[in-house]
Amino acid sequence: MKRRTLLQAAAAVALPVQRALAEPGFPTKTLRYIVPVAVGGGSDLVGRTVTERWGRALKQVFVVDNIGGGGGVLACQAAIRAPADGYTLLQGYVATHGTSPATRVLPYDPIKDFTPVGMIGGTPNVLVINSNLSARTLKEFLEYVRKNPGRLSYGSAGQGSLTHLTMELFKQQVGSFMVHIPYRGIAPAFNDLIGGQTQAMFPGLAAAMPHIRSGRARPLAITGQNRHPLLKEVPTLEESGFRGFDAQQWYGVVGPAGLPADVVKTLSDTLVLTLQAPDMADKLAIEAIEPRPMTPEAFGKFIKADIARWTQLVKDRNIQLEG
């Protein structure tokens, strides 16, 4: 009887331990992935491409939730209201966690309200001009700008957008003046560039490539440390004498503030493995994006540095946004 009692007692103690060991770890259910744009377009494609493979690594399914509007504000608010358990993530990008915090008063704190998970990658910006201009090189364009002060204009995807701030950074370093013409999106901005209403622009490479290939826009220089495989003949601004000039359309993953460290590690480790897969670079190349996996710590520092850089530029250039 004593032996049976001891065995029963041992079994009673062991059962919870066995159950604990058998309990599957995070994640145990479907994950929600918020993309701050409507369905379709580059950002949405990036999110769906990454989560399809990332879900395999986590052995769970991602459901992509497109929440457009407000330049990403609505998506950010939805993310920070979600439980801090790792099952709701946001695809942050240069607008939500870079240029917008530098130019606007937002209903969220891009640092305190989020937990960095990791970088996905980035695509450079490229200086393009109307193909009817006589300038064939960056040097010739700079000479043209200096000979025509106040007569040239450049388009952007909107006030405070990356295309706007990148050109302002360029103007600051060049010391020349061009009139800013903001549009509601990159497509109408390209229409007027091609039509000759504006003379220059600094779009993301993916948006620029169709127009470059057609010959309707001429690329003169590109941001980043190295020349891009899609435009091997186009020099970087760095090699053209613009030291430290770097602007890029980047994408990354964040969660609500306070995500548990072990959950962040699981998400980060599997995201890195996903981005390091041999074919992932080819999949993201459709949007001219180069994978740039980072640790959560490194990504957090990157976000802070990007916000600080654009904030300083806005201050230096006394950029006043409408509305």
N, C-alpha and C positions, 0 to 999 in steps of 0.2 A: 504494500500500500504506500509506504514511504517513497519507494522508488517511482511508482506510478505518479504520485503527487509531485515529486521533483521533476519528472519528465513533463508533466502537464504545465507546471510553473515555468519551466525552461521554454516550452513551446509558446506559452503566452507572452513571454518576454521577447522571444525571437521573432514572433509574427509581425509586430510593428516594424522591427528592423528590416525584415525581408521585404515588407511592403514599401518601406522607405527606399530601399535599394532598387526595387523594381519600378518605382515611380519614375516615369520618363521625365527628363529635364526639359528646360526651355528650348524651343517652343513646343507646346503641345496642341496648338490649334492654329487656325488661319490668322495670318497677319494682314493688317491694313496698311497700305502704302499710299500716302497722300501726295499727289502731284499737283503743284499750284497753277496749272493751266488746264484749259479745256482739252478734250480728246483730240488727238492729231497734233502734228507739229513736232519739233525736235525734242523738247523737254519731255513730252509724253512718250516718245519713242525710246528715249534714254531710260526712263523709268521702267517701261515694260520689258525692254531688253535685259536690263540688269536683274529685275525681280524674277523673271522667268528662270534664269540660271541660279540665282541666289536661293530661291525656294527649294531647288533640288539639294543644295548644300545643307539647308536647314531641315530638310525632309518635311516641309510644310508648304502651303500655298499662300502666295501673296495676292490680295485683291487690291487692284489699283483703283484709287478713289480720286477722280479728277475734280478739284475745287478751284475753278478759275475766279477771277475778279479781284479788283483792288490791288493789282500788282503783286499778288501773293499773300496779301494781308489776311484774307478769309481763310486760306489754307493754313497759315501759321496759327491763327486763332483756334482753328479746329484741332490742330496738333497739340497745342499747349493745354487744351481742355481735356485731352484724353488721359486715361490712367497711365501712370508712369510704370508700366509693366513690360514694355518692349513690344507690345502687340500693335501699337500704332506708331508709324514712322513717317517722316516728312522728307521729301526730296527738296532740301534747301538748295538755293543757287545764288548766283552773284547779286541778283536783285533783292531777294528776301534777307540775305545775310551779308550784304556788301554795299551796294550803291544806295538802296532805299534807306537803310539806317543812317547813311551819311547825308542824305538830302531831305529827309522828311521826319516829322514826329509820328511815330508809329504806336499802335495800341499793343505792342509787344516789345520785349527786350530781346534782341537777337543773341545775346550771350546768356543772361540769367534765366531765360525762360526755356532753354533748350539744353539737351545733352548731345554733344558731338559723337557721332558713331564712326564716320569715315568719309573721306573724299572718294568720289567716283572718277572724275577726270575733268578735263577742260579742253576748250578749243580756242585758238588765238583769234585776235582781231586783226583785220587787214585794212590798210589804207588803200582805198580805191578812188579813182577819179573818173570823170566823164571821158570816154575814149576819144572824143573829138578835141580834147585839149592837146596842145603841142608837146607837153611834158611827157618824156618817156621814162625818166628815172626820178628817184626821190630828190636828187640834187636839182634837177631841172624844175621840178614842181616847186621847191622852196624858192628858187629864183623867180619863178612865175608869181608866186604869192607876194613876194617882197616888191615886185614891180607893179602889183595891182592891189595896193592896200585898200581894204574896205569894199572892194568890188567883187570879192568872191564870197560864196556862201557854202555851208555844208549842212547836210541833212542828218537827222538822227531818228531813232525809234520813239523818241519822246523826251520830255524834260526829265533830267536826272537819270536817264537810262545809261547803260554802259557805253553805248555808241556816242552819246553826248559827252560823258565825262572823259572818255578816252581821247576824243578830239580836243577837248579843253586841256588835257594833259599835254598833248602834242603842241598845241598853240602856246602853252606856257613855256615849253622847252625851246620852241622855235623863236618865240618873241614876235609873232606876226598875228594879224587880226583877220578873222573870217566871221561872217554873220551866221549865227545859228538858226536853222529852220527846223523846229521840232515837228514830227509827224505822229500819227497814231498807229505806230507799228512800223516794221522795217519794210514791208512791201510797198506802201505808198512813197516811202523815202527813196526806195530804189527807182520807182517810176519817174520821179522828178530828177534824179541823178542821171538816168539814161536819157531823159528828155532834154537835159541841159538847163533845167531851172536851178539846179544846184551843181556844184562842181566837184565836191569831194564828200567822202563819208568814211567811217571807221567801223564797219559791221563785223559780226562774227564770220569766221571763214565759211561755215556751212551755208549761211544765207548768201554769201557772196559768190560762191563757186559757180552756180548756174549762169550768172551774169558775166563772170570772168571767162568761162568756157565759150560763151556766145560772142565774146569780144566787145560787149557793150559797156563793160567796166574794165579799167586797167589797174592791176595791182602794182603798187610801188614799194611797199614794205609791210612786214608782218611782225606782230608782237611775239614774245617768247625768247627763250635762250638759243633755240636752234631753228634752222629752216624747216618748214613743214614739208612732208613727203608729197603733198598735193601741189605745192608751189615751190619746187626745188630751186627754181631760177630767181625767186623773189627773196631779197636779203631781209634779215631781221633788222629791226630798229636798233638793237644792241650793236650789231656789227656796223651799222651806219653812223655810229657815234652818239646814239641816244642811250647813255649809260643808265642802267637800272629801269629802263622803260619796259614795264610789263603790265599788260591788261589782258584778261581772258574771261570768256564765258565759262564759268565752272559750275559743277554740280556735285552735291554731296548728300549725305544722309544724317539727319538729326532726329532725336526723339524728344519727348517732353522732359522738362527738368527733373532730376532726381531718379533717373533710371539706375537700377541696381548694377553694381560694377560687374558681377558675373554675367548679367544679361548683355551688357555693353560689350564685354569681351567675346561672348559667343557671336553676337551680331558682327562685330568688327573682324574677327578671325575668318568667319565664313565669307564676308564681303571681300576681304583681301584675296582669298582663294578664288573667288568668283572672277575678280578682275584680272587675276594672274593666269587664268585659263588661256591656252594658246590662241583660241579663236575669238576671244572677247574683244581684242583690239580690232579685229576685222569687222565685228558686228557694230562697234561704236564708231568705226571709221565712216559709216554712212552719214553721221553728223559731224565728221571731221574731229571727233573727240579722241584724245589719247588718254588711256587709263592712268590714273595717278593715285594708287592706293596709299592711304596714310593711316597711322594709328589715331585713335580718338584724341589723344593729347596733341599730336601734330596738327590735326584738322582744326581743333579748337584754337590753336595759336594762329593758324592760317586765317581763320575767320576774323579774329581780332585785328590782325595786321591789315587785312583787306579793308575793313571798316575804317580803321585809323587812316589809311592812305587816302581813301576817297573823301573822308571827312576833312582832312587837311587841304586837299585840292579845292573842295567846295569853299572853304574859308579863304584860301589864297586867291581864288578867282572871283570871290564875292558872287557866287552863283545864287540867284534868287529864283525859286520855282513859283510857277503860277498856281493859284488856288490854295 
